[in-house]
Amino acid sequence: YGLKPEIGRQDGNKGLILQRDDKGAYQAFRPSGKGLFIEGQVRDAVVLSNRKTGKDKLLIARNNDIVLSVSLQQ
């Protein structure tokens, strides 16, 4: 990886959340600042919308672990 041993590998982080406003601009947040912190290696995520209730869910797929479902607030 070309890094000094005292630095270690830098191939992972805690991530961030991008929130889009009505004008299409994005603002970045730390996950802890939005009340969302997912342990493990996240491989994919998708938002499912329920047209009947108007409530959205975030499904999170993690490597070698169960899929998580998180209710989203508007």
Biopython code that builds the backbone (N, CA, C, O; Angstrom):
import numpy as np
from Bio.PDB.StructureBuilder import StructureBuilder

atoms = [
    (1, "TYR", "N", (0.806, -1.206, 0.000)),
    (1, "TYR", "CA", (0.000, 0.000, 0.000)),
    (1, "TYR", "C", (0.846, 1.267, 0.000)),
    (1, "TYR", "O", (0.321, 2.369, -0.161)),
    (2, "GLY", "N", (2.130, 1.115, 0.177)),
    (2, "GLY", "CA", (3.029, 2.253, 0.078)),
    (2, "GLY", "C", (2.997, 3.198, 1.264)),
    (2, "GLY", "O", (3.408, 4.351, 1.136)),
    (3, "LEU", "N", (2.518, 2.742, 2.420)),
    (3, "LEU", "CA", (2.474, 3.599, 3.605)),
    (3, "LEU", "C", (3.485, 3.122, 4.632)),
    (3, "LEU", "O", (3.829, 1.941, 4.670)),
    (4, "LYS", "N", (3.959, 4.035, 5.464)),
    (4, "LYS", "CA", (4.882, 3.674, 6.530)),
    (4, "LYS", "C", (4.160, 2.803, 7.554)),
    (4, "LYS", "O", (2.967, 2.993, 7.790)),
    (5, "PRO", "N", (4.871, 1.842, 8.172)),
    (5, "PRO", "CA", (4.234, 0.935, 9.133)),
    (5, "PRO", "C", (3.540, 1.655, 10.284)),
    (5, "PRO", "O", (2.499, 1.196, 10.754)),
    (6, "GLU", "N", (4.091, 2.769, 10.744)),
    (6, "GLU", "CA", (3.478, 3.475, 11.876)),
    (6, "GLU", "C", (2.159, 4.159, 11.505)),
    (6, "GLU", "O", (1.370, 4.508, 12.384)),
    (7, "ILE", "N", (1.922, 4.350, 10.207)),
    (7, "ILE", "CA", (0.665, 4.965, 9.765)),
    (7, "ILE", "C", (-0.422, 3.914, 9.609)),
    (7, "ILE", "O", (-1.576, 4.160, 9.957)),
    (8, "GLY", "N", (-0.067, 2.750, 9.091)),
    (8, "GLY", "CA", (-1.049, 1.687, 8.891)),
    (8, "GLY", "C", (-1.875, 1.902, 7.633)),
    (8, "GLY", "O", (-1.747, 2.916, 6.947)),
    (9, "ARG", "N", (-2.726, 0.921, 7.348)),
    (9, "ARG", "CA", (-3.581, 1.001, 6.157)),
    (9, "ARG", "C", (-4.683, 2.030, 6.363)),
    (9, "ARG", "O", (-5.154, 2.246, 7.479)),
    (10, "GLN", "N", (-5.075, 2.647, 5.282)),
    (10, "GLN", "CA", (-6.104, 3.683, 5.335)),
    (10, "GLN", "C", (-7.207, 3.358, 4.340)),
    (10, "GLN", "O", (-7.534, 4.168, 3.472)),
    (11, "ASP", "N", (-7.777, 2.166, 4.472)),
    (11, "ASP", "CA", (-8.770, 1.741, 3.490)),
    (11, "ASP", "C", (-10.190, 1.709, 4.044)),
    (11, "ASP", "O", (-11.065, 1.066, 3.464)),
    (12, "GLY", "N", (-10.422, 2.384, 5.140)),
    (12, "GLY", "CA", (-11.777, 2.404, 5.693)),
    (12, "GLY", "C", (-11.973, 3.638, 6.558)),
    (12, "GLY", "O", (-11.014, 4.226, 7.058)),
    (13, "ASN", "N", (-13.221, 4.013, 6.724)),
    (13, "ASN", "CA", (-13.538, 5.137, 7.600)),
    (13, "ASN", "C", (-14.965, 4.985, 8.104)),
    (13, "ASN", "O", (-15.646, 4.014, 7.774)),
    (14, "LYS", "N", (-15.406, 5.924, 8.885)),
    (14, "LYS", "CA", (-16.754, 5.884, 9.459)),
    (14, "LYS", "C", (-17.806, 6.402, 8.483)),
    (14, "LYS", "O", (-19.002, 6.288, 8.749)),
    (15, "GLY", "N", (-17.378, 6.967, 7.362)),
    (15, "GLY", "CA", (-18.328, 7.431, 6.351)),
    (15, "GLY", "C", (-18.943, 8.773, 6.691)),
    (15, "GLY", "O", (-18.565, 9.428, 7.662)),
    (16, "LEU", "N", (-19.898, 9.162, 5.868)),
    (16, "LEU", "CA", (-20.636, 10.396, 6.099)),
    (16, "LEU", "C", (-22.013, 10.275, 5.465)),
    (16, "LEU", "O", (-22.283, 9.377, 4.667)),
    (17, "ILE", "N", (-22.864, 11.200, 5.844)),
    (17, "ILE", "CA", (-24.222, 11.241, 5.293)),
    (17, "ILE", "C", (-24.341, 12.496, 4.451)),
    (17, "ILE", "O", (-24.004, 13.588, 4.910)),
    (18, "LEU", "N", (-24.816, 12.352, 3.227)),
    (18, "LEU", "CA", (-25.077, 13.500, 2.366)),
    (18, "LEU", "C", (-26.578, 13.737, 2.335)),
    (18, "LEU", "O", (-27.352, 12.855, 1.966)),
    (19, "GLN", "N", (-26.978, 14.943, 2.728)),
    (19, "GLN", "CA", (-28.393, 15.295, 2.727)),
    (19, "GLN", "C", (-28.634, 16.333, 1.638)),
    (19, "GLN", "O", (-27.964, 17.365, 1.583)),
    (20, "ARG", "N", (-29.601, 16.042, 0.777)),
    (20, "ARG", "CA", (-29.909, 16.921, -0.350)),
    (20, "ARG", "C", (-31.073, 17.827, 0.007)),
    (20, "ARG", "O", (-32.070, 17.380, 0.573)),
    (21, "ASP", "N", (-30.938, 19.108, -0.330)),
    (21, "ASP", "CA", (-32.042, 20.036, -0.077)),
    (21, "ASP", "C", (-32.932, 20.154, -1.314)),
    (21, "ASP", "O", (-32.682, 19.498, -2.326)),
    (22, "ASP", "N", (-33.957, 20.980, -1.233)),
    (22, "ASP", "CA", (-34.927, 21.128, -2.321)),
    (22, "ASP", "C", (-34.317, 21.698, -3.604)),
    (22, "ASP", "O", (-34.870, 21.517, -4.689)),
    (23, "LYS", "N", (-33.184, 22.381, -3.480)),
    (23, "LYS", "CA", (-32.541, 22.989, -4.646)),
    (23, "LYS", "C", (-31.488, 22.079, -5.275)),
    (23, "LYS", "O", (-30.858, 22.448, -6.266)),
    (24, "GLY", "N", (-31.297, 20.889, -4.700)),
    (24, "GLY", "CA", (-30.342, 19.937, -5.255)),
    (24, "GLY", "C", (-28.942, 20.043, -4.688)),
    (24, "GLY", "O", (-28.049, 19.313, -5.117)),
    (25, "ALA", "N", (-28.729, 20.938, -3.730)),
    (25, "ALA", "CA", (-27.418, 21.066, -3.091)),
    (25, "ALA", "C", (-27.297, 20.035, -1.968)),
    (25, "ALA", "O", (-28.294, 19.655, -1.356)),
    (26, "TYR", "N", (-26.085, 19.593, -1.707)),
    (26, "TYR", "CA", (-25.834, 18.586, -0.679)),
    (26, "TYR", "C", (-25.073, 19.185, 0.492)),
    (26, "TYR", "O", (-24.247, 20.083, 0.329)),
    (27, "GLN", "N", (-25.372, 18.669, 1.675)),
    (27, "GLN", "CA", (-24.642, 19.032, 2.877)),
    (27, "GLN", "C", (-24.158, 17.740, 3.529)),
    (27, "GLN", "O", (-24.915, 16.774, 3.632)),
    (28, "ALA", "N", (-22.898, 17.719, 3.970)),
    (28, "ALA", "CA", (-22.309, 16.519, 4.573)),
    (28, "ALA", "C", (-22.438, 16.562, 6.089)),
    (28, "ALA", "O", (-22.253, 17.608, 6.712)),
    (29, "PHE", "N", (-22.762, 15.402, 6.677)),
    (29, "PHE", "CA", (-22.891, 15.264, 8.123)),
    (29, "PHE", "C", (-22.141, 14.023, 8.574)),
    (29, "PHE", "O", (-22.030, 13.048, 7.832)),
    (30, "ARG", "N", (-21.631, 14.068, 9.788)),
    (30, "ARG", "CA", (-21.116, 12.854, 10.412)),
    (30, "ARG", "C", (-22.313, 11.993, 10.778)),
    (30, "ARG", "O", (-23.352, 12.522, 11.174)),
    (31, "PRO", "N", (-22.189, 10.676, 10.652)),
    (31, "PRO", "CA", (-23.327, 9.807, 10.981)),
    (31, "PRO", "C", (-23.850, 10.005, 12.398)),
    (31, "PRO", "O", (-25.060, 9.969, 12.618)),
    (32, "SER", "N", (-22.957, 10.214, 13.360)),
    (32, "SER", "CA", (-23.391, 10.390, 14.745)),
    (32, "SER", "C", (-24.212, 11.665, 14.913)),
    (32, "SER", "O", (-25.063, 11.733, 15.801)),
    (33, "GLY", "N", (-23.975, 12.668, 14.083)),
    (33, "GLY", "CA", (-24.726, 13.915, 14.154)),
    (33, "GLY", "C", (-26.155, 13.779, 13.662)),
    (33, "GLY", "O", (-26.984, 14.645, 13.937)),
    (34, "LYS", "N", (-26.459, 12.708, 12.940)),
    (34, "LYS", "CA", (-27.806, 12.451, 12.433)),
    (34, "LYS", "C", (-28.471, 11.280, 13.145)),
    (34, "LYS", "O", (-29.571, 10.865, 12.777)),
    (35, "GLY", "N", (-27.793, 10.742, 14.175)),
    (35, "GLY", "CA", (-28.370, 9.625, 14.918)),
    (35, "GLY", "C", (-28.285, 8.292, 14.206)),
    (35, "GLY", "O", (-29.050, 7.377, 14.511)),
    (36, "LEU", "N", (-27.366, 8.168, 13.261)),
    (36, "LEU", "CA", (-27.219, 6.925, 12.504)),
    (36, "LEU", "C", (-25.762, 6.484, 12.544)),
    (36, "LEU", "O", (-24.872, 7.195, 12.077)),
    (37, "PHE", "N", (-25.532, 5.306, 13.106)),
    (37, "PHE", "CA", (-24.191, 4.730, 13.107)),
    (37, "PHE", "C", (-24.337, 3.239, 12.877)),
    (37, "PHE", "O", (-25.001, 2.556, 13.656)),
    (38, "ILE", "N", (-23.736, 2.733, 11.837)),
    (38, "ILE", "CA", (-23.852, 1.329, 11.457)),
    (38, "ILE", "C", (-22.506, 0.651, 11.671)),
    (38, "ILE", "O", (-21.499, 1.068, 11.098)),
    (39, "GLU", "N", (-22.487, -0.391, 12.492)),
    (39, "GLU", "CA", (-21.274, -1.187, 12.699)),
    (39, "GLU", "C", (-21.107, -2.160, 11.536)),
    (39, "GLU", "O", (-22.090, -2.630, 10.965)),
    (40, "GLY", "N", (-19.869, -2.455, 11.192)),
    (40, "GLY", "CA", (-19.599, -3.443, 10.162)),
    (40, "GLY", "C", (-19.282, -2.808, 8.819)),
    (40, "GLY", "O", (-19.223, -1.586, 8.684)),
    (41, "GLN", "N", (-19.081, -3.660, 7.840)),
    (41, "GLN", "CA", (-18.728, -3.218, 6.496)),
    (41, "GLN", "C", (-19.993, -3.108, 5.655)),
    (41, "GLN", "O", (-20.553, -4.116, 5.226)),
    (42, "VAL", "N", (-20.434, -1.888, 5.426)),
    (42, "VAL", "CA", (-21.636, -1.660, 4.622)),
    (42, "VAL", "C", (-21.290, -1.874, 3.157)),
    (42, "VAL", "O", (-20.333, -1.294, 2.645)),
    (43, "ARG", "N", (-22.069, -2.706, 2.492)),
    (43, "ARG", "CA", (-21.842, -3.016, 1.084)),
    (43, "ARG", "C", (-22.805, -2.283, 0.164)),
    (43, "ARG", "O", (-22.456, -1.948, -0.967)),
    (44, "ASP", "N", (-24.021, -2.035, 0.650)),
    (44, "ASP", "CA", (-25.015, -1.362, -0.186)),
    (44, "ASP", "C", (-26.124, -0.827, 0.705)),
    (44, "ASP", "O", (-26.331, -1.315, 1.816)),
    (45, "ALA", "N", (-26.823, 0.163, 0.220)),
    (45, "ALA", "CA", (-27.959, 0.728, 0.941)),
    (45, "ALA", "C", (-28.975, 1.218, -0.081)),
    (45, "ALA", "O", (-28.613, 1.684, -1.161)),
    (46, "VAL", "N", (-30.254, 1.107, 0.276)),
    (46, "VAL", "CA", (-31.320, 1.536, -0.620)),
    (46, "VAL", "C", (-32.474, 2.073, 0.221)),
    (46, "VAL", "O", (-32.747, 1.567, 1.309)),
    (47, "VAL", "N", (-33.146, 3.098, -0.290)),
    (47, "VAL", "CA", (-34.326, 3.650, 0.376)),
    (47, "VAL", "C", (-35.564, 3.051, -0.271)),
    (47, "VAL", "O", (-35.716, 3.078, -1.493)),
    (48, "LEU", "N", (-36.449, 2.509, 0.564)),
    (48, "LEU", "CA", (-37.733, 1.980, 0.105)),
    (48, "LEU", "C", (-38.828, 2.929, 0.551)),
    (48, "LEU", "O", (-38.906, 3.284, 1.727)),
    (49, "SER", "N", (-39.672, 3.341, -0.380)),
    (49, "SER", "CA", (-40.774, 4.251, -0.071)),
    (49, "SER", "C", (-42.084, 3.488, -0.034)),
    (49, "SER", "O", (-42.378, 2.695, -0.929)),
    (50, "ASN", "N", (-42.875, 3.730, 1.011)),
    (50, "ASN", "CA", (-44.205, 3.150, 1.133)),
    (50, "ASN", "C", (-45.204, 4.222, 0.718)),
    (50, "ASN", "O", (-45.426, 5.184, 1.454)),
    (51, "ARG", "N", (-45.795, 4.065, -0.431)),
    (51, "ARG", "CA", (-46.707, 5.089, -0.954)),
    (51, "ARG", "C", (-47.975, 5.217, -0.123)),
    (51, "ARG", "O", (-48.562, 6.297, -0.052)),
    (52, "LYS", "N", (-48.402, 4.132, 0.504)),
    (52, "LYS", "CA", (-49.627, 4.177, 1.313)),
    (52, "LYS", "C", (-49.436, 4.982, 2.588)),
    (52, "LYS", "O", (-50.283, 5.801, 2.943)),
    (53, "THR", "N", (-48.321, 4.751, 3.278)),
    (53, "THR", "CA", (-48.091, 5.428, 4.556)),
    (53, "THR", "C", (-47.241, 6.685, 4.409)),
    (53, "THR", "O", (-47.261, 7.549, 5.286)),
    (54, "GLY", "N", (-46.502, 6.795, 3.319)),
    (54, "GLY", "CA", (-45.615, 7.933, 3.121)),
    (54, "GLY", "C", (-44.332, 7.839, 3.933)),
    (54, "GLY", "O", (-43.556, 8.792, 3.979)),
    (55, "LYS", "N", (-44.104, 6.692, 4.575)),
    (55, "LYS", "CA", (-42.906, 6.510, 5.394)),
    (55, "LYS", "C", (-41.850, 5.747, 4.603)),
    (55, "LYS", "O", (-42.151, 4.792, 3.887)),
    (56, "ASP", "N", (-40.607, 6.194, 4.751)),
    (56, "ASP", "CA", (-39.488, 5.568, 4.055)),
    (56, "ASP", "C", (-38.668, 4.720, 5.016)),
    (56, "ASP", "O", (-38.607, 4.989, 6.216)),
    (57, "LYS", "N", (-38.036, 3.684, 4.457)),
    (57, "LYS", "CA", (-37.117, 2.837, 5.218)),
    (57, "LYS", "C", (-35.800, 2.763, 4.461)),
    (57, "LYS", "O", (-35.770, 2.737, 3.230)),
    (58, "LEU", "N", (-34.734, 2.729, 5.210)),
    (58, "LEU", "CA", (-33.399, 2.551, 4.655)),
    (58, "LEU", "C", (-32.971, 1.121, 4.942)),
    (58, "LEU", "O", (-32.878, 0.719, 6.102)),
    (59, "LEU", "N", (-32.707, 0.345, 3.882)),
    (59, "LEU", "CA", (-32.195, -1.013, 4.032)),
    (59, "LEU", "C", (-30.689, -0.976, 3.817)),
    (59, "LEU", "O", (-30.202, -0.407, 2.841)),
    (60, "ILE", "N", (-29.959, -1.591, 4.743)),
    (60, "ILE", "CA", (-28.506, -1.550, 4.719)),
    (60, "ILE", "C", (-27.968, -2.972, 4.691)),
    (60, "ILE", "O", (-28.221, -3.759, 5.603)),
    (61, "ALA", "N", (-27.223, -3.297, 3.636)),
    (61, "ALA", "CA", (-26.607, -4.618, 3.505)),
    (61, "ALA", "C", (-25.163, -4.536, 3.989)),
    (61, "ALA", "O", (-24.386, -3.695, 3.537)),
    (62, "ARG", "N", (-24.820, -5.431, 4.924)),
    (62, "ARG", "CA", (-23.466, -5.473, 5.472)),
    (62, "ARG", "C", (-22.795, -6.790, 5.097)),
    (62, "ARG", "O", (-23.459, -7.811, 4.920)),
    (63, "ASN", "N", (-21.494, -6.752, 4.980)),
    (63, "ASN", "CA", (-20.718, -7.930, 4.615)),
    (63, "ASN", "C", (-20.839, -9.007, 5.692)),
    (63, "ASN", "O", (-20.535, -8.756, 6.858)),
    (64, "ASN", "N", (-21.284, -10.210, 5.304)),
    (64, "ASN", "CA", (-21.397, -11.356, 6.211)),
    (64, "ASN", "C", (-22.207, -11.043, 7.463)),
    (64, "ASN", "O", (-21.842, -11.478, 8.555)),
    (65, "ASP", "N", (-23.285, -10.305, 7.327)),
    (65, "ASP", "CA", (-24.126, -9.942, 8.467)),
    (65, "ASP", "C", (-25.562, -9.778, 7.993)),
    (65, "ASP", "O", (-25.842, -9.848, 6.796)),
    (66, "ILE", "N", (-26.469, -9.559, 8.937)),
    (66, "ILE", "CA", (-27.876, -9.405, 8.582)),
    (66, "ILE", "C", (-28.128, -8.041, 7.948)),
    (66, "ILE", "O", (-27.366, -7.099, 8.162)),
    (67, "VAL", "N", (-29.198, -7.943, 7.170)),
    (67, "VAL", "CA", (-29.614, -6.672, 6.581)),
    (67, "VAL", "C", (-30.326, -5.862, 7.653)),
    (67, "VAL", "O", (-31.168, -6.389, 8.381)),
    (68, "LEU", "N", (-29.990, -4.590, 7.748)),
    (68, "LEU", "CA", (-30.626, -3.708, 8.723)),
    (68, "LEU", "C", (-31.713, -2.886, 8.054)),
    (68, "LEU", "O", (-31.604, -2.538, 6.878)),
    (69, "SER", "N", (-32.760, -2.577, 8.806)),
    (69, "SER", "CA", (-33.844, -1.719, 8.340)),
    (69, "SER", "C", (-33.976, -0.555, 9.314)),
    (69, "SER", "O", (-34.150, -0.757, 10.516)),
    (70, "VAL", "N", (-33.893, 0.665, 8.787)),
    (70, "VAL", "CA", (-33.966, 1.867, 9.609)),
    (70, "VAL", "C", (-35.101, 2.738, 9.090)),
    (70, "VAL", "O", (-35.161, 3.029, 7.895)),
    (71, "SER", "N", (-36.006, 3.157, 9.977)),
    (71, "SER", "CA", (-37.084, 4.072, 9.588)),
    (71, "SER", "C", (-36.514, 5.473, 9.435)),
    (71, "SER", "O", (-35.749, 5.937, 10.280)),
    (72, "LEU", "N", (-36.888, 6.141, 8.355)),
    (72, "LEU", "CA", (-36.396, 7.489, 8.090)),
    (72, "LEU", "C", (-37.440, 8.515, 8.483)),
    (72, "LEU", "O", (-38.639, 8.308, 8.297)),
    (73, "GLN", "N", (-36.964, 9.627, 9.029)),
    (73, "GLN", "CA", (-37.841, 10.735, 9.389)),
    (73, "GLN", "C", (-37.649, 11.851, 8.382)),
    (73, "GLN", "O", (-36.538, 12.083, 7.906)),
    (74, "GLN", "N", (-38.713, 12.529, 8.064)),
    (74, "GLN", "CA", (-38.633, 13.637, 7.106)),
    (74, "GLN", "C", (-38.284, 14.924, 7.799)),
    (74, "GLN", "O", (-38.173, 15.964, 7.149)),
]
sb = StructureBuilder()
sb.init_structure("model")
sb.init_model(0)
sb.init_chain("A")
sb.init_seg("    ")
for serial, (resi, resn, name, xyz) in enumerate(atoms, 1):
    if name == "N":
        sb.init_residue(resn, " ", resi, " ")
    sb.init_atom(name, np.array(xyz, "f"), 0.0, 1.0, " ", f" {name:<3s}", serial, name[0])
structure = sb.get_structure()
